[in-house]
Each structure stands twice: as C-alpha cells, then as structure tokens.
Amino acid sequence: MVDLHRIALTPVDEMIAATEATGRVLVVDKTLLSGGQVEGIIAASVECQVGAIFSRAANSFTPLGVAANLVLISEDENVAAASGLVQ
C-alpha cells in the first residue's frame, strides 16, 4: 500500500515496487475521473511496463459538513474494490 493522500509528487519508485510485488493496483480516489493522481499512477505503470490488474474506487462529489459522510468512499466500498482485485 502506498498512501498518496496529500502528496504532490507521486512516489513512482515505491508505487512501482508495490505494484510489481502484488500485481495489483487499487486506487481509492476522491477526484474526478480525469485530472487526479490516478492519471500519474497509470502513466508511470505503463512507462515502467508494469503488468498489473487495476481497479478504482472513486467518488467525485464531496459536499461540506455532515453531508460529506453520506457520499465519501466508505470502508465497505474500499473492501469490496480490494476484494475484487484478489478474486
């Protein structure tokens, strides 16, 4: 697991090492389909010719206040996405 939360520059070497070790990538993202860190992750994986299964759990709408708890990616969604990668 490489936590990219609030990292401006993607730690490509760590990410590639983790991807090669597992053969899987799960991106849990709170951004839009394009323009987020997922683009850098996929691009780095392609450039390094990493063969892996990719999956994404995402939510692109985050309201403020208590309403945020209704739309943020839940633990259950994370577990379901991760489980899908290992089946």
PDB file with one MODEL, atoms N, CA, C and O in Angstrom:
MODEL        1
ATOM      1  N   MET A   1       0.845  -1.170   0.000  1.00  0.00           N
ATOM      2  CA  MET A   1       0.000   0.000   0.000  1.00  0.00           C
ATOM      3  C   MET A   1       0.882   1.221   0.000  1.00  0.00           C
ATOM      4  O   MET A   1       1.786   1.350   0.825  1.00  0.00           O
ATOM      5  N   VAL A   2       0.620   2.107  -0.918  1.00  0.00           N
ATOM      6  CA  VAL A   2       1.313   3.380  -0.972  1.00  0.00           C
ATOM      7  C   VAL A   2       0.252   4.456  -0.832  1.00  0.00           C
ATOM      8  O   VAL A   2      -0.580   4.631  -1.722  1.00  0.00           O
ATOM      9  N   ASP A   3       0.277   5.173   0.273  1.00  0.00           N
ATOM     10  CA  ASP A   3      -0.716   6.210   0.540  1.00  0.00           C
ATOM     11  C   ASP A   3      -0.284   7.499  -0.127  1.00  0.00           C
ATOM     12  O   ASP A   3       0.737   8.081   0.239  1.00  0.00           O
ATOM     13  N   LEU A   4      -1.051   7.943  -1.098  1.00  0.00           N
ATOM     14  CA  LEU A   4      -0.719   9.162  -1.832  1.00  0.00           C
ATOM     15  C   LEU A   4      -1.502  10.363  -1.329  1.00  0.00           C
ATOM     16  O   LEU A   4      -1.473  11.427  -1.947  1.00  0.00           O
ATOM     17  N   HIS A   5      -2.194  10.202  -0.222  1.00  0.00           N
ATOM     18  CA  HIS A   5      -3.027  11.282   0.309  1.00  0.00           C
ATOM     19  C   HIS A   5      -2.181  12.526   0.573  1.00  0.00           C
ATOM     20  O   HIS A   5      -1.239  12.493   1.365  1.00  0.00           O
ATOM     21  N   ARG A   6      -2.522  13.601  -0.087  1.00  0.00           N
ATOM     22  CA  ARG A   6      -1.875  14.901   0.076  1.00  0.00           C
ATOM     23  C   ARG A   6      -0.413  14.928  -0.359  1.00  0.00           C
ATOM     24  O   ARG A   6       0.355  15.773   0.101  1.00  0.00           O
ATOM     25  N   ILE A   7      -0.027  14.017  -1.235  1.00  0.00           N
ATOM     26  CA  ILE A   7       1.326  14.046  -1.769  1.00  0.00           C
ATOM     27  C   ILE A   7       1.260  14.719  -3.135  1.00  0.00           C
ATOM     28  O   ILE A   7       0.508  14.292  -4.011  1.00  0.00           O
ATOM     29  N   ALA A   8       2.051  15.770  -3.309  1.00  0.00           N
ATOM     30  CA  ALA A   8       2.032  16.495  -4.568  1.00  0.00           C
ATOM     31  C   ALA A   8       2.754  15.725  -5.664  1.00  0.00           C
ATOM     32  O   ALA A   8       2.311  15.730  -6.813  1.00  0.00           O
ATOM     33  N   LEU A   9       3.847  15.070  -5.334  1.00  0.00           N
ATOM     34  CA  LEU A   9       4.590  14.306  -6.317  1.00  0.00           C
ATOM     35  C   LEU A   9       4.406  12.822  -6.032  1.00  0.00           C
ATOM     36  O   LEU A   9       4.617  12.372  -4.906  1.00  0.00           O
ATOM     37  N   THR A  10       4.021  12.079  -7.028  1.00  0.00           N
ATOM     38  CA  THR A  10       3.796  10.650  -6.859  1.00  0.00           C
ATOM     39  C   THR A  10       5.131   9.942  -6.627  1.00  0.00           C
ATOM     40  O   THR A  10       6.059  10.109  -7.418  1.00  0.00           O
ATOM     41  N   PRO A  11       5.241   9.145  -5.544  1.00  0.00           N
ATOM     42  CA  PRO A  11       6.473   8.389  -5.290  1.00  0.00           C
ATOM     43  C   PRO A  11       6.539   7.178  -6.222  1.00  0.00           C
ATOM     44  O   PRO A  11       6.225   6.057  -5.824  1.00  0.00           O
ATOM     45  N   VAL A  12       6.948   7.421  -7.459  1.00  0.00           N
ATOM     46  CA  VAL A  12       6.872   6.416  -8.515  1.00  0.00           C
ATOM     47  C   VAL A  12       7.635   5.146  -8.150  1.00  0.00           C
ATOM     48  O   VAL A  12       7.111   4.048  -8.339  1.00  0.00           O
ATOM     49  N   ASP A  13       8.851   5.263  -7.635  1.00  0.00           N
ATOM     50  CA  ASP A  13       9.640   4.067  -7.327  1.00  0.00           C
ATOM     51  C   ASP A  13       8.932   3.170  -6.314  1.00  0.00           C
ATOM     52  O   ASP A  13       8.892   1.952  -6.482  1.00  0.00           O
ATOM     53  N   GLU A  14       8.373   3.772  -5.263  1.00  0.00           N
ATOM     54  CA  GLU A  14       7.648   2.994  -4.249  1.00  0.00           C
ATOM     55  C   GLU A  14       6.397   2.363  -4.837  1.00  0.00           C
ATOM     56  O   GLU A  14       6.082   1.206  -4.561  1.00  0.00           O
ATOM     57  N   MET A  15       5.687   3.139  -5.652  1.00  0.00           N
ATOM     58  CA  MET A  15       4.459   2.638  -6.242  1.00  0.00           C
ATOM     59  C   MET A  15       4.741   1.478  -7.190  1.00  0.00           C
ATOM     60  O   MET A  15       4.027   0.475  -7.169  1.00  0.00           O
ATOM     61  N   ILE A  16       5.768   1.605  -8.014  1.00  0.00           N
ATOM     62  CA  ILE A  16       6.107   0.541  -8.961  1.00  0.00           C
ATOM     63  C   ILE A  16       6.558  -0.711  -8.200  1.00  0.00           C
ATOM     64  O   ILE A  16       6.185  -1.825  -8.570  1.00  0.00           O
ATOM     65  N   ALA A  17       7.349  -0.539  -7.152  1.00  0.00           N
ATOM     66  CA  ALA A  17       7.800  -1.691  -6.354  1.00  0.00           C
ATOM     67  C   ALA A  17       6.605  -2.412  -5.741  1.00  0.00           C
ATOM     68  O   ALA A  17       6.551  -3.642  -5.760  1.00  0.00           O
ATOM     69  N   ALA A  18       5.652  -1.665  -5.201  1.00  0.00           N
ATOM     70  CA  ALA A  18       4.465  -2.271  -4.595  1.00  0.00           C
ATOM     71  C   ALA A  18       3.614  -2.964  -5.654  1.00  0.00           C
ATOM     72  O   ALA A  18       3.052  -4.029  -5.400  1.00  0.00           O
ATOM     73  N   THR A  19       3.516  -2.368  -6.832  1.00  0.00           N
ATOM     74  CA  THR A  19       2.733  -2.953  -7.915  1.00  0.00           C
ATOM     75  C   THR A  19       3.379  -4.242  -8.414  1.00  0.00           C
ATOM     76  O   THR A  19       2.692  -5.237  -8.645  1.00  0.00           O
ATOM     77  N   GLU A  20       4.682  -4.222  -8.577  1.00  0.00           N
ATOM     78  CA  GLU A  20       5.375  -5.431  -9.034  1.00  0.00           C
ATOM     79  C   GLU A  20       5.276  -6.548  -7.999  1.00  0.00           C
ATOM     80  O   GLU A  20       5.197  -7.723  -8.358  1.00  0.00           O
ATOM     81  N   ALA A  21       5.279  -6.186  -6.717  1.00  0.00           N
ATOM     82  CA  ALA A  21       5.201  -7.197  -5.654  1.00  0.00           C
ATOM     83  C   ALA A  21       3.835  -7.871  -5.597  1.00  0.00           C
ATOM     84  O   ALA A  21       3.732  -9.052  -5.267  1.00  0.00           O
ATOM     85  N   THR A  22       2.791  -7.117  -5.920  1.00  0.00           N
ATOM     86  CA  THR A  22       1.437  -7.655  -5.778  1.00  0.00           C
ATOM     87  C   THR A  22       0.754  -7.976  -7.104  1.00  0.00           C
ATOM     88  O   THR A  22      -0.115  -8.846  -7.169  1.00  0.00           O
ATOM     89  N   GLY A  23       1.153  -7.267  -8.159  1.00  0.00           N
ATOM     90  CA  GLY A  23       0.487  -7.439  -9.453  1.00  0.00           C
ATOM     91  C   GLY A  23      -0.875  -6.785  -9.497  1.00  0.00           C
ATOM     92  O   GLY A  23      -1.660  -7.030 -10.413  1.00  0.00           O
ATOM     93  N   ARG A  24      -1.159  -5.952  -8.507  1.00  0.00           N
ATOM     94  CA  ARG A  24      -2.477  -5.320  -8.413  1.00  0.00           C
ATOM     95  C   ARG A  24      -2.341  -3.867  -7.967  1.00  0.00           C
ATOM     96  O   ARG A  24      -1.423  -3.508  -7.230  1.00  0.00           O
ATOM     97  N   VAL A  25      -3.283  -3.035  -8.433  1.00  0.00           N
ATOM     98  CA  VAL A  25      -3.339  -1.634  -8.017  1.00  0.00           C
ATOM     99  C   VAL A  25      -4.792  -1.285  -7.751  1.00  0.00           C
ATOM    100  O   VAL A  25      -5.649  -1.449  -8.620  1.00  0.00           O
ATOM    101  N   LEU A  26      -5.064  -0.806  -6.555  1.00  0.00           N
ATOM    102  CA  LEU A  26      -6.383  -0.272  -6.222  1.00  0.00           C
ATOM    103  C   LEU A  26      -6.196   1.197  -5.907  1.00  0.00           C
ATOM    104  O   LEU A  26      -5.476   1.555  -4.974  1.00  0.00           O
ATOM    105  N   VAL A  27      -6.843   2.045  -6.682  1.00  0.00           N
ATOM    106  CA  VAL A  27      -6.771   3.484  -6.456  1.00  0.00           C
ATOM    107  C   VAL A  27      -8.071   3.907  -5.791  1.00  0.00           C
ATOM    108  O   VAL A  27      -9.148   3.766  -6.370  1.00  0.00           O
ATOM    109  N   VAL A  28      -7.968   4.423  -4.581  1.00  0.00           N
ATOM    110  CA  VAL A  28      -9.120   4.972  -3.867  1.00  0.00           C
ATOM    111  C   VAL A  28      -8.983   6.477  -3.986  1.00  0.00           C
ATOM    112  O   VAL A  28      -8.050   7.073  -3.450  1.00  0.00           O
ATOM    113  N   ASP A  29      -9.918   7.082  -4.692  1.00  0.00           N
ATOM    114  CA  ASP A  29      -9.743   8.458  -5.122  1.00  0.00           C
ATOM    115  C   ASP A  29     -11.008   9.272  -4.875  1.00  0.00           C
ATOM    116  O   ASP A  29     -12.123   8.775  -5.031  1.00  0.00           O
ATOM    117  N   LYS A  30     -10.815  10.527  -4.490  1.00  0.00           N
ATOM    118  CA  LYS A  30     -11.944  11.427  -4.267  1.00  0.00           C
ATOM    119  C   LYS A  30     -12.014  12.490  -5.351  1.00  0.00           C
ATOM    120  O   LYS A  30     -12.639  13.532  -5.155  1.00  0.00           O
ATOM    121  N   THR A  31     -11.384  12.241  -6.486  1.00  0.00           N
ATOM    122  CA  THR A  31     -11.346  13.255  -7.533  1.00  0.00           C
ATOM    123  C   THR A  31     -12.156  12.828  -8.743  1.00  0.00           C
ATOM    124  O   THR A  31     -12.751  11.750  -8.772  1.00  0.00           O
ATOM    125  N   LEU A  32     -12.164  13.685  -9.722  1.00  0.00           N
ATOM    126  CA  LEU A  32     -12.857  13.390 -10.967  1.00  0.00           C
ATOM    127  C   LEU A  32     -12.152  12.258 -11.701  1.00  0.00           C
ATOM    128  O   LEU A  32     -11.020  11.906 -11.371  1.00  0.00           O
ATOM    129  N   LEU A  33     -12.820  11.694 -12.689  1.00  0.00           N
ATOM    130  CA  LEU A  33     -12.258  10.585 -13.451  1.00  0.00           C
ATOM    131  C   LEU A  33     -10.935  10.973 -14.104  1.00  0.00           C
ATOM    132  O   LEU A  33     -10.017  10.157 -14.178  1.00  0.00           O
ATOM    133  N   SER A  34     -10.836  12.201 -14.573  1.00  0.00           N
ATOM    134  CA  SER A  34      -9.577  12.660 -15.159  1.00  0.00           C
ATOM    135  C   SER A  34      -9.029  13.813 -14.327  1.00  0.00           C
ATOM    136  O   SER A  34      -9.775  14.537 -13.667  1.00  0.00           O
ATOM    137  N   GLY A  35      -7.740  13.961 -14.373  1.00  0.00           N
ATOM    138  CA  GLY A  35      -7.118  15.078 -13.675  1.00  0.00           C
ATOM    139  C   GLY A  35      -6.628  14.755 -12.275  1.00  0.00           C
ATOM    140  O   GLY A  35      -5.975  15.590 -11.650  1.00  0.00           O
ATOM    141  N   GLY A  36      -6.921  13.578 -11.772  1.00  0.00           N
ATOM    142  CA  GLY A  36      -6.483  13.207 -10.439  1.00  0.00           C
ATOM    143  C   GLY A  36      -5.161  12.462 -10.469  1.00  0.00           C
ATOM    144  O   GLY A  36      -4.542  12.320 -11.523  1.00  0.00           O
ATOM    145  N   GLN A  37      -4.736  11.990  -9.315  1.00  0.00           N
ATOM    146  CA  GLN A  37      -3.471  11.269  -9.229  1.00  0.00           C
ATOM    147  C   GLN A  37      -3.511   9.942  -9.968  1.00  0.00           C
ATOM    148  O   GLN A  37      -2.465   9.385 -10.302  1.00  0.00           O
ATOM    149  N   VAL A  38      -4.704   9.434 -10.226  1.00  0.00           N
ATOM    150  CA  VAL A  38      -4.810   8.160 -10.931  1.00  0.00           C
ATOM    151  C   VAL A  38      -4.145   8.232 -12.303  1.00  0.00           C
ATOM    152  O   VAL A  38      -3.586   7.237 -12.764  1.00  0.00           O
ATOM    153  N   GLU A  39      -4.195   9.378 -12.958  1.00  0.00           N
ATOM    154  CA  GLU A  39      -3.556   9.504 -14.267  1.00  0.00           C
ATOM    155  C   GLU A  39      -2.056   9.290 -14.173  1.00  0.00           C
ATOM    156  O   GLU A  39      -1.477   8.607 -15.017  1.00  0.00           O
ATOM    157  N   GLY A  40      -1.419   9.860 -13.163  1.00  0.00           N
ATOM    158  CA  GLY A  40       0.012   9.683 -12.970  1.00  0.00           C
ATOM    159  C   GLY A  40       0.368   8.250 -12.621  1.00  0.00           C
ATOM    160  O   GLY A  40       1.406   7.743 -13.048  1.00  0.00           O
ATOM    161  N   ILE A  41      -0.481   7.598 -11.852  1.00  0.00           N
ATOM    162  CA  ILE A  41      -0.254   6.205 -11.464  1.00  0.00           C
ATOM    163  C   ILE A  41      -0.297   5.302 -12.691  1.00  0.00           C
ATOM    164  O   ILE A  41       0.582   4.461 -12.878  1.00  0.00           O
ATOM    165  N   ILE A  42      -1.311   5.473 -13.521  1.00  0.00           N
ATOM    166  CA  ILE A  42      -1.441   4.648 -14.718  1.00  0.00           C
ATOM    167  C   ILE A  42      -0.299   4.954 -15.689  1.00  0.00           C
ATOM    168  O   ILE A  42       0.293   4.033 -16.252  1.00  0.00           O
ATOM    169  N   ALA A  43       0.014   6.228 -15.890  1.00  0.00           N
ATOM    170  CA  ALA A  43       1.082   6.604 -16.817  1.00  0.00           C
ATOM    171  C   ALA A  43       2.425   6.025 -16.376  1.00  0.00           C
ATOM    172  O   ALA A  43       3.171   5.491 -17.198  1.00  0.00           O
ATOM    173  N   ALA A  44       2.735   6.128 -15.082  1.00  0.00           N
ATOM    174  CA  ALA A  44       4.003   5.584 -14.578  1.00  0.00           C
ATOM    175  C   ALA A  44       4.051   4.074 -14.743  1.00  0.00           C
ATOM    176  O   ALA A  44       5.099   3.518 -15.070  1.00  0.00           O
ATOM    177  N   SER A  45       2.934   3.414 -14.520  1.00  0.00           N
ATOM    178  CA  SER A  45       2.882   1.955 -14.670  1.00  0.00           C
ATOM    179  C   SER A  45       3.105   1.543 -16.113  1.00  0.00           C
ATOM    180  O   SER A  45       3.805   0.566 -16.382  1.00  0.00           O
ATOM    181  N   VAL A  46       2.520   2.274 -17.034  1.00  0.00           N
ATOM    182  CA  VAL A  46       2.695   1.976 -18.462  1.00  0.00           C
ATOM    183  C   VAL A  46       4.141   2.240 -18.881  1.00  0.00           C
ATOM    184  O   VAL A  46       4.751   1.422 -19.569  1.00  0.00           O
ATOM    185  N   GLU A  47       4.687   3.384 -18.464  1.00  0.00           N
ATOM    186  CA  GLU A  47       6.070   3.725 -18.826  1.00  0.00           C
ATOM    187  C   GLU A  47       7.062   2.704 -18.282  1.00  0.00           C
ATOM    188  O   GLU A  47       8.067   2.413 -18.932  1.00  0.00           O
ATOM    189  N   CYS A  48       6.794   2.161 -17.109  1.00  0.00           N
ATOM    190  CA  CYS A  48       7.683   1.167 -16.499  1.00  0.00           C
ATOM    191  C   CYS A  48       7.334  -0.248 -16.924  1.00  0.00           C
ATOM    192  O   CYS A  48       7.951  -1.209 -16.465  1.00  0.00           O
ATOM    193  N   GLN A  49       6.348  -0.378 -17.798  1.00  0.00           N
ATOM    194  CA  GLN A  49       5.899  -1.664 -18.331  1.00  0.00           C
ATOM    195  C   GLN A  49       5.531  -2.650 -17.225  1.00  0.00           C
ATOM    196  O   GLN A  49       5.908  -3.821 -17.260  1.00  0.00           O
ATOM    197  N   VAL A  50       4.795  -2.151 -16.257  1.00  0.00           N
ATOM    198  CA  VAL A  50       4.323  -2.991 -15.158  1.00  0.00           C
ATOM    199  C   VAL A  50       3.034  -3.671 -15.592  1.00  0.00           C
ATOM    200  O   VAL A  50       2.078  -3.011 -16.000  1.00  0.00           O
ATOM    201  N   GLY A  51       3.015  -4.990 -15.502  1.00  0.00           N
ATOM    202  CA  GLY A  51       1.802  -5.733 -15.806  1.00  0.00           C
ATOM    203  C   GLY A  51       1.013  -5.903 -14.513  1.00  0.00           C
ATOM    204  O   GLY A  51       1.474  -6.575 -13.590  1.00  0.00           O
ATOM    205  N   ALA A  52      -0.159  -5.305 -14.440  1.00  0.00           N
ATOM    206  CA  ALA A  52      -0.941  -5.375 -13.208  1.00  0.00           C
ATOM    207  C   ALA A  52      -2.416  -5.261 -13.525  1.00  0.00           C
ATOM    208  O   ALA A  52      -2.812  -4.795 -14.593  1.00  0.00           O
ATOM    209  N   ILE A  53      -3.213  -5.695 -12.576  1.00  0.00           N
ATOM    210  CA  ILE A  53      -4.660  -5.519 -12.635  1.00  0.00           C
ATOM    211  C   ILE A  53      -4.974  -4.228 -11.885  1.00  0.00           C
ATOM    212  O   ILE A  53      -4.547  -4.045 -10.745  1.00  0.00           O
ATOM    213  N   PHE A  54      -5.718  -3.343 -12.526  1.00  0.00           N
ATOM    214  CA  PHE A  54      -6.057  -2.059 -11.928  1.00  0.00           C
ATOM    215  C   PHE A  54      -7.535  -2.002 -11.596  1.00  0.00           C
ATOM    216  O   PHE A  54      -8.370  -2.535 -12.327  1.00  0.00           O
ATOM    217  N   SER A  55      -7.851  -1.353 -10.486  1.00  0.00           N
ATOM    218  CA  SER A  55      -9.235  -1.103 -10.108  1.00  0.00           C
ATOM    219  C   SER A  55      -9.280   0.251  -9.415  1.00  0.00           C
ATOM    220  O   SER A  55      -8.271   0.730  -8.897  1.00  0.00           O
ATOM    221  N   ARG A  56     -10.462   0.861  -9.411  1.00  0.00           N
ATOM    222  CA  ARG A  56     -10.595   2.193  -8.822  1.00  0.00           C
ATOM    223  C   ARG A  56     -11.897   2.280  -8.049  1.00  0.00           C
ATOM    224  O   ARG A  56     -12.960   1.912  -8.549  1.00  0.00           O
ATOM    225  N   ALA A  57     -11.800   2.771  -6.826  1.00  0.00           N
ATOM    226  CA  ALA A  57     -12.976   3.116  -6.036  1.00  0.00           C
ATOM    227  C   ALA A  57     -12.959   4.633  -5.950  1.00  0.00           C
ATOM    228  O   ALA A  57     -12.019   5.215  -5.409  1.00  0.00           O
ATOM    229  N   ALA A  58     -13.983   5.269  -6.473  1.00  0.00           N
ATOM    230  CA  ALA A  58     -13.924   6.723  -6.571  1.00  0.00           C
ATOM    231  C   ALA A  58     -15.257   7.377  -6.280  1.00  0.00           C
ATOM    232  O   ALA A  58     -16.324   6.778  -6.417  1.00  0.00           O
ATOM    233  N   ASN A  59     -15.153   8.619  -5.877  1.00  0.00           N
ATOM    234  CA  ASN A  59     -16.314   9.466  -5.672  1.00  0.00           C
ATOM    235  C   ASN A  59     -15.862  10.873  -5.987  1.00  0.00           C
ATOM    236  O   ASN A  59     -14.932  11.380  -5.359  1.00  0.00           O
ATOM    237  N   SER A  60     -16.499  11.509  -6.945  1.00  0.00           N
ATOM    238  CA  SER A  60     -16.028  12.823  -7.377  1.00  0.00           C
ATOM    239  C   SER A  60     -16.818  13.986  -6.784  1.00  0.00           C
ATOM    240  O   SER A  60     -16.576  15.137  -7.146  1.00  0.00           O
ATOM    241  N   PHE A  61     -17.745  13.713  -5.893  1.00  0.00           N
ATOM    242  CA  PHE A  61     -18.540  14.785  -5.309  1.00  0.00           C
ATOM    243  C   PHE A  61     -18.411  14.747  -3.797  1.00  0.00           C
ATOM    244  O   PHE A  61     -18.839  13.783  -3.162  1.00  0.00           O
ATOM    245  N   THR A  62     -17.833  15.771  -3.220  1.00  0.00           N
ATOM    246  CA  THR A  62     -17.666  15.827  -1.773  1.00  0.00           C
ATOM    247  C   THR A  62     -18.261  17.126  -1.240  1.00  0.00           C
ATOM    248  O   THR A  62     -17.632  18.178  -1.352  1.00  0.00           O
ATOM    249  N   PRO A  63     -19.457  17.071  -0.665  1.00  0.00           N
ATOM    250  CA  PRO A  63     -20.044  18.273  -0.086  1.00  0.00           C
ATOM    251  C   PRO A  63     -19.371  18.600   1.251  1.00  0.00           C
ATOM    252  O   PRO A  63     -18.553  17.832   1.757  1.00  0.00           O
ATOM    253  N   LEU A  64     -19.722  19.714   1.787  1.00  0.00           N
ATOM    254  CA  LEU A  64     -19.161  20.142   3.063  1.00  0.00           C
ATOM    255  C   LEU A  64     -20.030  19.703   4.230  1.00  0.00           C
ATOM    256  O   LEU A  64     -21.189  19.332   4.050  1.00  0.00           O
ATOM    257  N   GLY A  65     -19.460  19.750   5.425  1.00  0.00           N
ATOM    258  CA  GLY A  65     -20.203  19.476   6.656  1.00  0.00           C
ATOM    259  C   GLY A  65     -20.591  18.022   6.793  1.00  0.00           C
ATOM    260  O   GLY A  65     -19.942  17.137   6.236  1.00  0.00           O
ATOM    261  N   VAL A  66     -21.661  17.782   7.543  1.00  0.00           N
ATOM    262  CA  VAL A  66     -22.078  16.404   7.829  1.00  0.00           C
ATOM    263  C   VAL A  66     -22.534  15.661   6.576  1.00  0.00           C
ATOM    264  O   VAL A  66     -22.530  14.430   6.557  1.00  0.00           O
ATOM    265  N   ALA A  67     -22.924  16.382   5.536  1.00  0.00           N
ATOM    266  CA  ALA A  67     -23.336  15.731   4.292  1.00  0.00           C
ATOM    267  C   ALA A  67     -22.181  14.967   3.653  1.00  0.00           C
ATOM    268  O   ALA A  67     -22.410  14.042   2.873  1.00  0.00           O
ATOM    269  N   ALA A  68     -20.959  15.337   3.969  1.00  0.00           N
ATOM    270  CA  ALA A  68     -19.795  14.632   3.409  1.00  0.00           C
ATOM    271  C   ALA A  68     -19.809  13.160   3.800  1.00  0.00           C
ATOM    272  O   ALA A  68     -19.353  12.315   3.030  1.00  0.00           O
ATOM    273  N   ASN A  69     -20.321  12.842   4.980  1.00  0.00           N
ATOM    274  CA  ASN A  69     -20.363  11.451   5.433  1.00  0.00           C
ATOM    275  C   ASN A  69     -21.297  10.588   4.597  1.00  0.00           C
ATOM    276  O   ASN A  69     -21.217   9.360   4.644  1.00  0.00           O
ATOM    277  N   LEU A  70     -22.178  11.219   3.835  1.00  0.00           N
ATOM    278  CA  LEU A  70     -23.129  10.478   3.017  1.00  0.00           C
ATOM    279  C   LEU A  70     -22.560  10.076   1.664  1.00  0.00           C
ATOM    280  O   LEU A  70     -23.079   9.159   1.028  1.00  0.00           O
ATOM    281  N   VAL A  71     -21.498  10.748   1.210  1.00  0.00           N
ATOM    282  CA  VAL A  71     -21.005  10.480  -0.140  1.00  0.00           C
ATOM    283  C   VAL A  71     -19.541  10.073  -0.215  1.00  0.00           C
ATOM    284  O   VAL A  71     -19.093   9.634  -1.274  1.00  0.00           O
ATOM    285  N   LEU A  72     -18.792  10.197   0.845  1.00  0.00           N
ATOM    286  CA  LEU A  72     -17.396   9.794   0.806  1.00  0.00           C
ATOM    287  C   LEU A  72     -17.289   8.288   0.611  1.00  0.00           C
ATOM    288  O   LEU A  72     -18.212   7.548   0.954  1.00  0.00           O
ATOM    289  N   ILE A  73     -16.189   7.840   0.073  1.00  0.00           N
ATOM    290  CA  ILE A  73     -15.979   6.416  -0.139  1.00  0.00           C
ATOM    291  C   ILE A  73     -15.952   5.723   1.210  1.00  0.00           C
ATOM    292  O   ILE A  73     -15.179   6.088   2.096  1.00  0.00           O
ATOM    293  N   SER A  74     -16.798   4.728   1.354  1.00  0.00           N
ATOM    294  CA  SER A  74     -16.927   4.042   2.642  1.00  0.00           C
ATOM    295  C   SER A  74     -15.906   2.916   2.772  1.00  0.00           C
ATOM    296  O   SER A  74     -15.302   2.490   1.788  1.00  0.00           O
ATOM    297  N   GLU A  75     -15.729   2.448   3.987  1.00  0.00           N
ATOM    298  CA  GLU A  75     -14.848   1.309   4.226  1.00  0.00           C
ATOM    299  C   GLU A  75     -15.351   0.084   3.460  1.00  0.00           C
ATOM    300  O   GLU A  75     -14.557  -0.673   2.902  1.00  0.00           O
ATOM    301  N   ASP A  76     -16.662  -0.107   3.436  1.00  0.00           N
ATOM    302  CA  ASP A  76     -17.233  -1.247   2.709  1.00  0.00           C
ATOM    303  C   ASP A  76     -16.904  -1.171   1.211  1.00  0.00           C
ATOM    304  O   ASP A  76     -16.584  -2.185   0.591  1.00  0.00           O
ATOM    305  N   GLU A  77     -16.986   0.037   0.636  1.00  0.00           N
ATOM    306  CA  GLU A  77     -16.643   0.194  -0.787  1.00  0.00           C
ATOM    307  C   GLU A  77     -15.161  -0.105  -1.042  1.00  0.00           C
ATOM    308  O   GLU A  77     -14.806  -0.717  -2.049  1.00  0.00           O
ATOM    309  N   ASN A  78     -14.298   0.338  -0.109  1.00  0.00           N
ATOM    310  CA  ASN A  78     -12.866   0.038  -0.231  1.00  0.00           C
ATOM    311  C   ASN A  78     -12.621  -1.449  -0.180  1.00  0.00           C
ATOM    312  O   ASN A  78     -11.870  -1.987  -0.994  1.00  0.00           O
ATOM    313  N   VAL A  79     -13.255  -2.128   0.780  1.00  0.00           N
ATOM    314  CA  VAL A  79     -13.069  -3.570   0.940  1.00  0.00           C
ATOM    315  C   VAL A  79     -13.589  -4.308  -0.286  1.00  0.00           C
ATOM    316  O   VAL A  79     -12.947  -5.243  -0.762  1.00  0.00           O
ATOM    317  N   ALA A  80     -14.739  -3.901  -0.799  1.00  0.00           N
ATOM    318  CA  ALA A  80     -15.306  -4.549  -1.990  1.00  0.00           C
ATOM    319  C   ALA A  80     -14.382  -4.389  -3.193  1.00  0.00           C
ATOM    320  O   ALA A  80     -14.169  -5.343  -3.942  1.00  0.00           O
ATOM    321  N   ALA A  81     -13.836  -3.201  -3.381  1.00  0.00           N
ATOM    322  CA  ALA A  81     -12.928  -2.971  -4.503  1.00  0.00           C
ATOM    323  C   ALA A  81     -11.656  -3.794  -4.357  1.00  0.00           C
ATOM    324  O   ALA A  81     -11.180  -4.379  -5.330  1.00  0.00           O
ATOM    325  N   ALA A  82     -11.106  -3.842  -3.154  1.00  0.00           N
ATOM    326  CA  ALA A  82      -9.894  -4.629  -2.901  1.00  0.00           C
ATOM    327  C   ALA A  82     -10.161  -6.118  -3.075  1.00  0.00           C
ATOM    328  O   ALA A  82      -9.333  -6.839  -3.631  1.00  0.00           O
ATOM    329  N   SER A  83     -11.304  -6.574  -2.607  1.00  0.00           N
ATOM    330  CA  SER A  83     -11.671  -7.985  -2.738  1.00  0.00           C
ATOM    331  C   SER A  83     -11.793  -8.378  -4.204  1.00  0.00           C
ATOM    332  O   SER A  83     -11.437  -9.492  -4.589  1.00  0.00           O
ATOM    333  N   GLY A  84     -12.296  -7.461  -5.014  1.00  0.00           N
ATOM    334  CA  GLY A  84     -12.422  -7.729  -6.438  1.00  0.00           C
ATOM    335  C   GLY A  84     -11.077  -7.939  -7.117  1.00  0.00           C
ATOM    336  O   GLY A  84     -10.986  -8.642  -8.124  1.00  0.00           O
ATOM    337  N   LEU A  85     -10.037  -7.333  -6.568  1.00  0.00           N
ATOM    338  CA  LEU A  85      -8.697  -7.481  -7.151  1.00  0.00           C
ATOM    339  C   LEU A  85      -8.066  -8.833  -6.842  1.00  0.00           C
ATOM    340  O   LEU A  85      -7.212  -9.294  -7.599  1.00  0.00           O
ATOM    341  N   VAL A  86      -8.463  -9.473  -5.761  1.00  0.00           N
ATOM    342  CA  VAL A  86      -7.802 -10.713  -5.359  1.00  0.00           C
ATOM    343  C   VAL A  86      -8.599 -11.964  -5.716  1.00  0.00           C
ATOM    344  O   VAL A  86      -8.164 -13.077  -5.422  1.00  0.00           O
ATOM    345  N   GLN A  87      -9.741 -11.794  -6.336  1.00  0.00           N
ATOM    346  CA  GLN A  87     -10.552 -12.957  -6.724  1.00  0.00           C
ATOM    347  C   GLN A  87     -10.118 -13.498  -8.059  1.00  0.00           C
ATOM    348  O   GLN A  87     -10.689 -14.475  -8.544  1.00  0.00           O
TER     349      GLN A  87
ENDMDL
END
